[in-house]
Amino acid sequence: MGLADLHIHTIYSPDGTGTVRAVLKRAAEVGLDVIAITDHDEVRAGLIGIELAPLYGLHVIPGSEVATADGHLLALFVHRTPPAGLPLYDTVCWVRDEGGLCIIPHPGEGRQSLSFQTIRKALSDPRIAPFLVGMEFFNASIIRPKRNYLAAMAARGLPLAQVSNSDAHLVRMIGSAATYFPGQTPQELREALLNRSTDIAVAHTGSRPALFLGWGVHLALRYTGWVTGNRHPSAPLKKTWAWLAASQAF
């Protein structure tokens, strides 16, 4: 079985705190086979990740966490940045036309998330339902952990692959939740999502106060010029100047 984390942010997101290289190094260290880099309304980090991934012995799926008019949506296997602000239907159609697939992140978790009413309506539309393939039954970074249980209960009976992701904005959170799938490659993962043959894997995520305090500190450091970086696969993770990280192609 392969292990994938399909919801990870880098410094290409306004709230991410790690370079692409740091994300790849951490993913390799925790034993992931496939990751999806899904920055907010941005796909460039995933494209860079594809080029660097062989150095770290893993695979990268390019993607984006898209802000649709109805809530956030993970667009995977896309090589262009999806347009933000469109209705869910139009966004899924755009991803479909790009050859991608969609996963629902943190469902029912507030105004930035898709409601279950919206999800059920979309799944009843045969034009987009085949491309809305999975949903996060567990998200390691949501503020209220009980929402994961409620989401899983509400999702019972929906024709969606079960996915578990870290939603990491901190490098150390990568792999804190992940998804099992038959195989080890992006193509095998794609087939598993389409066949609904994935399963969730959850690691210890630590206390929520400590998590959000750490994220706040790292975010503040980022905007004062420091990020979690890694200049080379053999180099340790460390804080580095943002301009130096930029010069190393992340």
C-alpha positions in Angstrom: 0.0 0.0 0.0 1.1 3.5 -0.8 0.8 6.5 1.5 -0.2 10.0 0.3 -0.8 13.4 1.8 -2.9 15.4 -0.7 -3.4 18.7 1.1 -0.1 20.6 1.7 0.8 24.3 1.6 4.1 26.0 0.9 5.2 29.7 1.0 3.3 30.1 -2.3 0.3 30.3 0.0 0.0 33.5 2.0 -0.4 31.3 5.2 2.3 28.7 4.3 5.6 28.7 6.1 7.9 26.2 4.3 9.7 26.2 1.0 9.0 23.5 -1.6 12.3 21.8 -0.9 11.5 21.7 2.8 8.1 20.2 2.1 9.7 17.5 -0.1 12.4 16.7 2.5 9.8 16.3 5.3 7.5 14.2 3.1 10.4 11.8 2.3 11.4 11.6 6.0 8.0 10.6 7.2 7.6 7.9 4.5 5.1 9.3 2.1 5.1 8.0 -1.5 2.9 10.7 -3.0 2.1 14.3 -2.0 -0.1 16.9 -3.5 1.0 20.5 -3.1 -2.2 22.5 -3.0 -1.5 26.2 -2.3 -4.4 28.7 -2.2 -5.4 29.6 -5.7 -1.9 28.8 -6.9 -0.3 25.9 -8.7 3.4 26.9 -9.2 4.8 25.1 -6.2 3.4 21.8 -7.4 5.1 22.3 -10.8 8.4 23.0 -9.1 7.8 20.0 -6.9 7.4 17.7 -9.9 10.9 18.7 -11.1 12.5 18.3 -7.6 10.7 15.2 -6.4 13.1 12.6 -7.9 15.9 14.0 -5.7 13.8 13.1 -2.7 12.5 9.7 -3.8 8.8 10.6 -4.0 6.1 11.8 -6.4 4.3 15.1 -6.5 0.8 15.8 -7.8 0.3 19.5 -8.9 -2.8 21.0 -7.5 -4.5 24.0 -5.8 -6.9 24.7 -3.0 -9.4 26.7 -5.0 -11.7 29.3 -3.4 -15.0 28.7 -5.2 -18.0 30.8 -4.6 -19.5 27.9 -2.6 -16.4 27.0 -0.5 -12.9 25.6 -0.9 -12.1 22.7 -3.2 -8.9 20.7 -3.9 -8.1 20.5 -7.6 -5.6 17.8 -8.2 -3.6 16.8 -11.4 -3.9 20.3 -12.8 -1.0 22.2 -14.3 -2.6 25.6 -14.5 -4.0 27.7 -11.6 -7.8 27.3 -11.5 -9.8 30.5 -11.6 -11.1 31.6 -8.2 -14.5 32.8 -7.3 -16.5 30.6 -9.7 -19.5 28.5 -8.5 -18.6 24.9 -7.5 -20.2 23.6 -10.7 -18.1 25.8 -13.0 -14.9 25.0 -11.0 -15.4 21.3 -11.3 -16.0 21.6 -15.0 -12.8 23.6 -15.4 -10.8 20.9 -13.5 -12.5 18.2 -15.6 -11.5 20.0 -18.8 -7.9 20.2 -17.5 -7.8 16.4 -16.9 -8.0 16.8 -13.1 -10.0 15.4 -10.2 -11.5 17.2 -7.2 -11.5 16.4 -3.5 -13.6 18.2 -0.9 -11.5 19.5 2.0 -12.7 20.1 5.6 -16.4 19.8 4.7 -18.9 21.7 6.8 -16.2 23.6 8.6 -17.5 27.1 8.3 -18.0 29.7 5.5 -14.9 28.7 3.6 -15.9 25.1 3.4 -18.5 23.3 1.2 -21.7 22.6 3.0 -23.2 19.0 2.9 -26.2 20.4 1.1 -24.0 21.8 -1.7 -22.0 18.6 -1.8 -25.1 16.4 -2.2 -26.5 18.7 -4.9 -23.2 18.4 -6.8 -23.1 14.7 -6.5 -26.6 14.5 -8.0 -25.4 16.2 -11.2 -24.1 13.6 -13.6 -22.1 16.2 -15.5 -19.7 16.8 -12.6 -20.2 14.0 -10.1 -17.6 11.7 -11.8 -14.9 14.2 -11.2 -15.8 15.0 -7.6 -14.1 11.8 -6.3 -13.2 12.2 -2.7 -13.7 14.0 0.6 -11.6 14.6 3.7 -13.0 12.3 6.4 -10.1 13.6 8.6 -8.2 16.9 8.4 -5.4 17.2 10.9 -5.3 21.0 11.0 -8.9 22.0 11.6 -9.5 24.0 14.8 -12.2 21.8 16.2 -11.2 18.1 16.0 -14.7 16.9 16.7 -15.7 18.2 13.3 -13.8 15.3 11.7 -16.1 12.9 13.4 -19.2 14.9 12.5 -18.0 15.1 8.9 -17.4 11.4 8.7 -20.9 10.7 10.1 -22.5 13.1 7.7 -20.7 11.6 4.7 -21.9 8.1 5.3 -23.5 6.8 2.1 -21.9 9.4 -0.2 -20.2 7.9 -3.2 -16.8 9.5 -2.3 -13.4 8.1 -1.7 -12.3 8.5 2.0 -9.3 10.7 2.3 -7.2 11.9 5.2 -4.8 14.9 4.9 -2.6 17.0 7.0 -3.6 20.4 5.5 -0.1 21.3 6.6 0.9 24.9 6.8 3.8 23.9 9.0 6.4 21.6 7.6 6.4 19.4 10.7 2.7 18.7 10.2 3.2 17.0 6.9 2.1 13.3 7.1 0.3 13.9 10.4 -2.7 12.5 8.5 -2.5 10.7 5.2 -4.3 8.3 2.8 -3.6 4.7 2.0 -4.0 3.5 -1.6 -3.1 0.5 -3.6 0.2 1.2 -5.4 2.8 3.9 -5.0 2.5 6.2 -8.0 0.3 9.2 -8.8 -1.5 7.2 -11.6 -2.2 4.4 -9.1 -3.5 7.0 -6.6 -5.7 8.5 -9.3 -7.2 5.0 -10.0 -7.7 4.4 -6.3 -9.7 7.7 -6.0 -11.8 6.8 -9.0 -12.4 3.3 -7.7 -13.1 4.6 -4.1 -10.4 2.2 -2.8 -8.5 4.6 -0.5 -8.4 4.4 3.3 -7.5 6.9 6.0 -4.4 6.9 8.1 -4.0 9.3 11.1 -0.9 9.9 13.1 -0.5 11.9 16.3 -1.2 15.5 15.6 -0.4 17.0 19.0 -2.4 19.6 20.9 -4.3 22.2 19.0 -3.1 25.1 21.1 0.5 24.1 20.5 -0.1 23.6 16.8 -1.7 27.0 16.3 0.9 28.8 18.4 3.7 27.2 16.4 2.0 28.1 13.1 1.6 31.7 14.3 5.2 32.0 15.3 6.4 30.5 12.0 4.0 32.8 10.0 5.4 35.8 11.8 8.9 34.6 11.1 8.0 34.2 7.4 6.9 37.8 7.1 10.0 39.1 8.8 12.1 37.3 6.2 12.6 33.7 7.6 11.1 30.5 6.3 11.6 26.8 7.0 14.0 25.8 4.2 16.3 23.1 2.8 18.9 23.9 0.2 19.6 20.3 -0.8 18.1 16.8 0.0 21.1 16.0 2.2 20.9 19.3 4.2 18.9 19.5 7.4 15.7 21.5 7.7 16.4 24.9 9.1 15.2 28.5 9.2 16.7 30.4 6.3 16.4 33.8 4.8 13.5 34.0 2.3 15.7 35.6 -0.4 18.2 32.7 -0.1 15.3 30.2 -0.4 14.2 32.0 -3.6 17.7 31.7 -5.0 17.6 28.0 -4.5 14.4 27.5 -6.6 12.6 26.3 -3.5 
